[in-house]
């Protein structure tokens, strides 16, 4: 039960964040109308009514690539000569 409540809270927070950042835009396009309810000796009947309609616009995320030139540093390895001291190594592991 706690997990379901936690998931609902996270979903509500995500919807609020999406609306606040403009990623989600919800507009009501049609009003709701309640049905006409009549009660008789035979029972209760309901006629008509309509649910509200909404227009939802979401943002889009475009992912792509483009060619680019990147400078890569050149690495030159020189072996120590007879006059140069050998590099210190640490073989302890």
C-alpha positions in Angstrom: 0.0 0.0 0.0 2.9 2.4 0.8 4.4 1.7 -2.6 1.3 2.6 -4.4 0.9 5.9 -2.5 4.6 6.6 -3.1 4.2 6.0 -6.9 1.1 8.3 -7.0 3.0 11.0 -5.2 5.9 10.8 -7.6 3.6 10.8 -10.6 1.8 13.9 -9.3 5.1 15.7 -8.7 6.2 14.8 -12.2 3.0 16.2 -13.7 3.4 19.4 -11.7 7.0 19.8 -12.8 6.1 19.2 -16.5 3.3 21.9 -16.4 5.5 24.3 -14.4 8.4 24.1 -16.9 6.1 24.4 -20.0 6.8 20.9 -21.2 3.1 20.0 -20.8 0.2 22.3 -21.7 -3.3 21.2 -20.8 -6.3 23.3 -22.1 -10.0 22.4 -21.6 -11.8 22.6 -24.9 -15.3 21.4 -23.9 -17.2 22.0 -20.7 -18.8 19.1 -18.8 -22.5 18.7 -18.6 -24.3 16.8 -15.9 -26.8 14.2 -16.9 -30.6 14.7 -16.3 -31.6 12.3 -13.5 -35.2 11.4 -13.0 -36.5 9.2 -10.2 -39.8 7.2 -10.7 -41.3 4.2 -9.0 -39.6 2.0 -11.6 -36.1 3.3 -10.6 -33.7 6.1 -11.4 -32.8 7.0 -15.0 -30.1 9.3 -16.4 -30.1 10.9 -19.8 -27.6 13.1 -21.6 -24.6 14.6 -20.1 -21.1 14.9 -21.6 -17.6 14.5 -20.2 -15.2 17.4 -20.5 -12.6 17.4 -23.4 -9.0 18.5 -23.1 -6.3 19.5 -25.5 -2.9 18.4 -24.4 0.3 19.6 -26.0 3.6 18.2 -25.0 7.1 19.4 -25.7 9.5 17.5 -27.8 13.1 16.4 -27.4 15.2 16.1 -30.5 18.3 14.0 -30.4 20.7 14.1 -33.3 24.3 14.3 -34.3 26.4 16.7 -36.4 29.9 16.5 -37.8 32.6 18.2 -35.8 36.3 18.6 -35.8 38.0 18.0 -32.5 41.7 18.7 -31.8 43.3 15.7 -30.2 46.6 16.1 -28.4 49.5 14.2 -29.9 51.4 12.0 -27.5 55.0 11.3 -28.1 56.8 8.6 -26.2 60.6 8.8 -26.0 62.7 6.1 -24.6 65.3 7.1 -22.0 68.7 7.5 -23.4 71.9 6.4 -21.8 72.4 9.8 -20.2 68.8 10.0 -18.8 67.8 8.3 -15.6 65.1 5.7 -15.9 61.7 6.6 -14.6 60.9 5.4 -11.1 58.4 2.6 -10.9 56.2 1.3 -8.1 55.8 -2.5 -8.4 54.1 -2.9 -5.0 50.5 -3.9 -5.4 
